Amino acid sequence: MLRRGLHWLSEQQQIFDFVRSNGLARRFAERFVAGETIETGAAVAEALSARGITVSLDLLGESVHEAGAAEVACGQYIAILGRMSQSSGVEVNVSIKLTQMGFDVDEELCCRNMVRILDRARQLGGFVRLDMEGSAHTQRTLDFFEHRLYPVYGDHVGVVIQSALRRSTKDVEHLIGLKARVRLCKGAYLEPPDVAFADKADVDRHYVELMERLLREGHYPGLATHDERIISHARQVVAREGIASERYEFQMLYGVRRDLQDQLKAAGHRMRVYVPFGTQWYPYLMRRLAERPANIAFIFGNVIREGLSGR
């Protein structure tokens, strides 16, 4: 019932309009979303970079169903790449959902858009991560990455694997063989039990198995988690096996566990923060909460935790 309610809220334009004009709601959202414009996203990137934390900017929006909207999003991403290259100390790095580029409209359209973006990213010495969406897109995304983008752009493009999916052990092994750059996350999409682990303990266990494999044999994996237990385990692995800090990075979401981000950076680990921005911040937050309502407690728990620690 809660999931259905949150999904319903995400689709209500009148509520969206009210929330966007409500100062308290906007201030809460700004903790997790870097405003609505390229300039606000770039300002957050600059502030994080000044703290020694790298950034990946993510223009909010997905599941585009019109070619024109996909082409507009493509143009915005090209502008984002250019703006990041002009910012002092900011690494050119973005995250993109293929459905935002027209993947579900016309794969050739999506490919043209991605080529434009990747050509510009390569010109600027930047990197583009293909975000992973629901399991219905997993094989299509991996095929698109492997056969249409990776052979041309190599280390300028990477992909995401979700430990919640049962298939991910096989996918990680294949991507290690390709020497592709992988971001490992747990995944928040609601999936059927034959596709994904239903028990959080199994998702976590699978994450640790995949993480260890990527740390030992992967090509600069991004370990995307806020789980202190898993992060502690990763630190033990790299210390025990002498894995250099330049061979991997930790990744977290903007506004979540800022205290832990600084701790990892101070301990000599590379730290990247994924920074979402754009006008679609309200449906983005509602959909993320609807995908896993436990995120509500997680978010408020982190706000309280950091508040008590003075962050």
Secondary structure as the mmCIF struct_conf table of DSSP 4:
data_model
#
loop_
_struct_conf.conf_type_id
_struct_conf.id
_struct_conf.beg_label_comp_id
_struct_conf.beg_label_asym_id
_struct_conf.beg_label_seq_id
_struct_conf.end_label_comp_id
_struct_conf.end_label_asym_id
_struct_conf.end_label_seq_id
HELX_RH_AL_P HELX_RH_AL_P1 LEU A 2 SER A 10
TURN_TY1_P TURN_TY1_P1 GLU A 11 GLU A 11
HELX_RH_AL_P HELX_RH_AL_P2 GLN A 13 SER A 21
HELX_RH_AL_P HELX_RH_AL_P3 GLY A 23 GLU A 30
TURN_TY1_P TURN_TY1_P2 ARG A 31 PHE A 32
BEND BEND1 VAL A 33 VAL A 33
BEND BEND2 GLU A 36 THR A 37
HELX_RH_AL_P HELX_RH_AL_P4 ILE A 38 ALA A 50
TURN_TY1_P TURN_TY1_P3 ARG A 51 GLY A 52
STRN STRN1 THR A 54 LEU A 59
BEND BEND3 GLU A 66 GLU A 66
HELX_RH_AL_P HELX_RH_AL_P5 ALA A 67 SER A 85
TURN_TY1_P TURN_TY1_P4 GLN A 86 GLN A 86
BEND BEND4 SER A 87 SER A 87
TURN_TY1_P TURN_TY1_P5 SER A 88 GLY A 89
STRN STRN2 ASN A 93 LYS A 97
HELX_RH_3T_P HELX_RH_3T_P1 LEU A 98 MET A 101
TURN_TY1_P TURN_TY1_P6 GLY A 102 VAL A 105
HELX_RH_AL_P HELX_RH_AL_P6 GLU A 107 GLN A 123
TURN_TY1_P TURN_TY1_P7 LEU A 124 GLY A 125
STRN STRN3 PHE A 127 ASP A 131
HELX_RH_3T_P HELX_RH_3T_P2 SER A 135 HIS A 137
HELX_RH_AL_P HELX_RH_AL_P7 THR A 138 PHE A 144
HELX_RH_PI_P HELX_RH_PI_P1 PHE A 145 LEU A 149
HELX_RH_AL_P HELX_RH_AL_P8 TYR A 150 TYR A 153
HELX_RH_3T_P HELX_RH_3T_P3 GLY A 154 HIS A 156
STRN STRN4 VAL A 157 GLN A 162
TURN_TY1_P TURN_TY1_P8 SER A 163 ALA A 164
STRN STRN5 LEU A 165 LEU A 165
TURN_TY1_P TURN_TY1_P9 ARG A 166 ARG A 167
HELX_RH_AL_P HELX_RH_AL_P9 SER A 168 LEU A 178
TURN_TY1_P TURN_TY1_P10 LYS A 179 LYS A 179
STRN STRN6 ARG A 181 CYS A 185
TURN_TY1_P TURN_TY1_P11 PRO A 193 VAL A 195
STRN STRN7 ALA A 196 ALA A 196
BEND BEND5 ASP A 199 ASP A 199
HELX_RH_AL_P HELX_RH_AL_P10 LYS A 200 GLU A 217
BEND BEND6 GLY A 218 TYR A 220
STRN STRN8 GLY A 222 ALA A 224
HELX_RH_AL_P HELX_RH_AL_P11 GLU A 228 GLU A 241
TURN_TY1_P TURN_TY1_P12 GLY A 242 GLY A 242
HELX_RH_3T_P HELX_RH_3T_P4 SER A 245 ARG A 247
STRN STRN9 GLU A 249 LEU A 253
TURN_TY1_P TURN_TY1_P13 TYR A 254 GLY A 255
BEND BEND7 VAL A 256 VAL A 256
HELX_RH_AL_P HELX_RH_AL_P12 ARG A 258 ALA A 266
TURN_TY1_P TURN_TY1_P14 ALA A 267 GLY A 268
STRN STRN10 MET A 271 PHE A 277
BEND BEND8 GLY A 278 GLY A 278
TURN_TY1_P TURN_TY1_P15 THR A 279 GLN A 280
HELX_RH_AL_P HELX_RH_AL_P13 TRP A 281 GLU A 291
TURN_TY1_P TURN_TY1_P16 PRO A 293 PRO A 293
HELX_RH_AL_P HELX_RH_AL_P14 ALA A 294 LEU A 308
TURN_TY1_P TURN_TY1_P17 SER A 309 GLY A 310
#
